[in-house]
């Protein structure tokens, strides 16, 4: 008999007394976990800080972002958090010792948690207008698969073949007091800067985005990035993910032993490239969003016919720019 897994996206079962991960019935409405780990909420004094949702208008307190969760799943996440906390407290060296699967589970739970609340807000908004809440079939399938991958924390879900995700970790000149988080829950992207490291992840790209950024990642190597450089790298990942035309293909085997997700080799369709055409003007808009802390706008970033400015590589020599040469505040 095939293994039965829980898919809340299939019927959009989002606000019911069931565990968000396993679908187990919950008897106590207080059976939940915070979307952002408790140790991060406490360490960076975030519980009473506002978290802006995707519309940049709606906000909710970090501490109010919670997921209904069974005791068994909560214990699994607690064990994961202890491992992650120990590694992240060691900075870059600690993070790089973690497996990509461990990092995926930790980051993925946060992104799914934000997505969960985004969907709840959208559902409530449409209900006030007497409109039905729906997701397109492709989006529903993609998010459902993401949720299935998260279930590998507690269920017999295994991975085979190519890694389904791109995850990059770099050294970053951030102190222990800074927590810089950004996500795109619909497109399944995550970035975080803290305690001497920066991490960027695209969760469902079959590693393609990281491949497109290989040249700059090789140039960066072990350099300790200035924050403005890290934000530029994030912008390149976010925009590349947006341009990705490729639909990941998987071979999913389901039997009584569990589920195996095999990411199939990447191949462009005839006449259609894997990525759309890079548009410098559009990238400048993305970059401006990431460079807001330095007050840089699109007009500062690009002047026709010039390419967008870069703090990662020299426009003429294409060599990596030494972080210490950047005269911008940290």
N, C-alpha and C positions, 0 to 999 in steps of 0.2 A: 504493500500500500504506500503511495507516495507520501512524503513528509508534508504535513500541512503547516503553512506559514501564514502569518497575519499580515494583511494589507489594508490599512485604514484608508488608503487613497482610492481604493476601488469604488467604495460607496461613500467616500468622504465622511467616514465615521470619526469625527474629530473631537467632539465635545460629549463624550459618553463615559460612564464609569468603568472604563477599561484601561489597562496598561498601554501606554503609547507604543511600546516596543513589542510586546508579546500578545496583546489582546486579552490577557487574563482579567477576569472580573475583579473589581475593586470594591470592597465592602465599606471602606472608610474614605470619605472625600478628601481627607488629609494625606492620603497615600500619594505622595508626589516627590519629585526632585526638582531642584532649580536648573534652569537651562544653562546658566553660567555656573561653574563649580563654586561651591560655598567658600573654599579657601581663596579663590580669586576675588569673590565679592567682598570678603573681609579684608584681605590684604590691600586691595586698592580702594577700599571704602566706596564700593559701587552700589550697595543695596538700595540706597535712597537717591541714586543718580538716575537721570532720565535716559532711556534708550530709545532712539528714534527709529521708527519703523520705515519700511521701504518708501512710503510716500513722503518722507521727510517732514510730515506735519504731525501725524499721530505719534504719541510717545507713551511709554510705560516704564515704570521703575524696573531697574535690573532685577531687584529682589522679587518682583511680582511675576517674572517670567518663569513659569513652572510647567512641568510635564506630569500628567498622571502616571504613576509608576508602581508596579507590584514590588513587594518586599524582595523577591528573588532578583528581579532586574536591578532594583536599587542597590542591592548588595554587590552585584557585578560591577555596576558603575562606581561604587565606592572603592572597590578594589582597584579598578582602573585608575581612579583619581589619585590614590596613594602612589601608584607607580609613576604617573605623569607628574605629580607635584614634586616628587623626589628628583626626577629628571630635569624639570624646568627650573628648579632652584639651583641646579648646577650650570645653567646657561647653555650656550651653544654645544659644548661637549656632551652634556647630558641629553639634549634633544637628539643629537645625531646618533646616539646609541639605541634609540627606540626604533622598533620596526615600523615600516610604513603602514602596516595594518593597525598597529596600536595607535599611531597618530591619527589614522583615518577614523577609528572608533571614537576617539576623544573629540576631534574637531567636528566630525560628522554629527555627533549628538548635539553639539551647540548649534550648528547650522540647521539641523532638522527642528530643533526647539524653536528657533527664531521663525522658521518657515511655518511651523504649527500655529504660532500666534498670528503670523501674517494671514494665514488662511482663515483663522477664526474671525479676525477683524473684517476681512473682505466678506465673509459669509454674513456677518451681522450687518454690515453696511448694505448689502444687497437685500437682505430681509426687510430692512426699513423701507426700501423702495418697492417691496413686493416683487422682487426679482429672484429667479432661481440662481443658485450658486453652482457653477460648473467649472471643470477643468477640461482643456482640450485633450483628446485621447493620447497624443504624443507626450504631453507634459505629465499626464496622469501615469503613463507607463514609465517614464523616466524617474519620476519621484517615487513610484512604487518600487522600482528596482533599487533605488538608493536606500529606501527603508529596509528592503530585504538584506542588503549588504550590512546595514547596521545590526541586524538581528544575529550576525555572526558572533556578537559578544556573548550570547547566551544560547544560541541554537546551532545545530549542525549545518552551518552554511560555510562552505569552503571556496577558495579561489584557485583558479588554474589559468595558465597561460600568461598573457601580458597583464601588467598591473592596470586596473581600471582607472587609475588616477595619476595626476601629476602632483608631486610634493617636493618643494625645494626649501632648504634651510640655509640661511646665510648668517654670517657674523654681523652684528649691528651695534652701533654705539648708542645703546639705550641703558639707562640706569635701572636699578631694581624697583624704582618708584613709578615707572611709566608702564602703562598698559594701553597699547594702541591696537584696537580691533576694528576690522572691516569685513563685511560679507556681502554676498549676493545670493540669498537663499533660493531664489527661483532658478538661477543658473548654477547653483551649487559650487560657490567659490568662497574661500576663507583666507584671511590674512591676519597675522598677529605679530606685533613687535613688543618685546619685553626682555628684561634681564640679559642683555647682550646677544640676543638672537632675533632673527626675523624668519617667519615661516609663511609660505604661500601654497595654497592647494586648490586644484581644480578636480572635483571628485568624480567626474564622469566623462573624461576626455581621452581615455586609453593612453595617457602619457604624451599626447600630441603637442599640447601647449608647451610643456617643458622642452620638447624637442625643438620647437621653433625658437626658443630662447637659449639654446645651447651655447651659441657664440658668446653672448653676454655673460652667461653663467660661468663659462670657462674663463673669461677675462676677469671676473670677480674673484674666482678661486677662494682663497682664505682671507681676502681683504675684509677689514672691519668697516662696513658701510656707514656713511653719513645717513641720517634718517631720510633726507631728501632723495638720496639714491635708492634707498629701499622702497620708498613710495613710488618712484619711477619704475622700479622693477615690478611692483604690484600692478601698476597701471598697464604695463606691457602684458602681464598675465591676464588681467581682466579683459582687456581689449581683444587679445588673441582668442580668448575663450568665446567672446561674442562673435568673432568672425568665423568660428569653426562651423563648417558645413557638414562635416562628417557625422553620421549617426552611428554611435558605437554599436557593434554587433556582438551578441553573446550566445553561447551555447549553454543552456541551463538544463542540467540533468537533475531529475527529482525522483528519488526512490525512498524506500523505508529507512535507509541509512542517513538521509539528509539531502541537501541540495549542493550541487557544485556549479559555480558560475565561472565559465571559461570565457575570457575576453579574447575575441578572435582577431587575427592580424588585420592591420589597417590597409585598406586599398581604396584609392579614389575611384569614383565612378567615371566612366568614359565622358570626357568633355566637361567634367566638373571638378575643380580643385578642392583639396581638403579645407582650405581657408578662403574666405572672401578677400577681395582686394583691400590692402591696407590704405586707409584714408588719413593723411596727416592732420587734416582739419578736425576729423572726428576724434582722433587720438589725442589731439591737443585739449579737447573738451574733457576727456577722461583724465588726462594728466592734471588739468586745472583743478579737478575735484580732489585729487590726491595731494596736490600742492597747496591747498587752501591754508594750512598753517603758516606758510611763508608768504601769503598774499599774492601769489603768482596767478594771473588770469590768462585766458586764452590769448589775449593781445600781447602779453609778455612772452608767451611760449612760442608763438609762431607768427612770422611776418612774411607774407607772400613775396617772392617765391621761395623763401628759405624753409628748410626743414624745421620741425620743432626743436627747441633747445634741449640739450641733454646734460645731465650731471653724471651719467654713467660712462659715456664714451665721447672722445673728442670728435667733432664734426669733420675735421680734415684728416687726421691721422687714424681715426677709428680706434685709438688706443684707450684703455680704461683710464678714467680720471681718478687720480689719487684722492681719497676722501679728505685728507688733511688740507688739500688745496682749495676746498670749497668754503667760501666765506659767507656761510649762512648759519643762523643759530641752530642749536640742537633741540 
